[in-house]
Amino acid sequence: MNEISELDLQNLRHLIGGFDTTHCKMDEYARQATDAQVKQFFQKSAQSAADCKNQLMQYLQ
């Protein structure tokens, strides 16, 4: 990616921050969950958010 607009960079930063926040929240919810299915749901959600964040970060490399 040779050229990216300032607006696109701001949008990427916003999306990456949102996925990072979601990852942290889902991870914390998973730690607090006592039901195994609920815990697994939050763990999968946390991993999904982390994966999305990492994919977006690759666009900036």
Wavefront OBJ file of the C-alpha trace (Angstrom):
o trace
v 0.000 0.000 0.000
v 1.848 3.046 -1.258
v -0.599 5.814 -0.505
v -3.290 6.006 2.101
v -5.262 9.102 2.928
v -5.269 10.745 6.323
v -8.947 9.871 6.660
v -8.246 6.211 5.912
v -5.484 6.187 8.530
v -7.825 7.709 11.085
v -10.489 5.133 10.246
v -7.998 2.276 10.586
v -6.815 3.650 13.923
v -10.417 3.878 15.115
v -11.199 0.307 14.016
v -7.997 -1.084 15.530
v -8.718 0.678 18.814
v -12.267 -0.671 18.832
v -11.135 -4.240 18.243
v -8.485 -3.851 20.947
v -11.083 -2.599 23.414
v -13.439 -5.425 22.478
v -10.643 -7.974 22.930
v -9.837 -6.658 26.407
v -13.478 -6.622 27.488
v -14.263 -10.097 26.138
v -11.108 -11.459 27.761
v -12.108 -9.983 31.110
v -15.660 -11.308 30.782
v -14.233 -14.758 30.037
v -12.087 -14.605 33.174
v -15.108 -13.729 35.284
v -17.478 -16.284 33.731
v -18.321 -19.316 35.807
v -20.377 -21.198 33.201
v -18.145 -23.140 30.791
v -20.217 -22.301 27.700
v -20.322 -18.610 28.530
v -16.589 -18.621 29.215
v -15.918 -20.306 25.869
v -18.151 -17.810 24.064
v -16.213 -14.860 25.490
v -12.863 -16.519 24.798
v -13.810 -17.061 21.153
v -15.073 -13.492 20.909
v -11.829 -12.169 22.387
v -9.774 -14.201 19.920
v -11.894 -13.034 17.007
v -11.424 -9.385 17.978
v -7.658 -9.920 18.342
v -7.521 -11.582 14.922
v -9.395 -8.687 13.301
v -7.092 -6.175 14.974
v -4.029 -8.045 13.722
v -5.389 -8.197 10.180
v -5.941 -4.449 10.173
v -2.473 -3.848 11.610
v -0.992 -5.742 8.663
v -2.299 -3.036 6.336
v -0.057 -0.545 8.094
v 3.139 -2.554 7.695
l 1 2 3 4 5 6 7 8 9 10 11 12 13 14 15 16 17 18 19 20 21 22 23 24 25 26 27 28 29 30 31 32 33 34 35 36 37 38 39 40 41 42 43 44 45 46 47 48 49 50 51 52 53 54 55 56 57 58 59 60 61
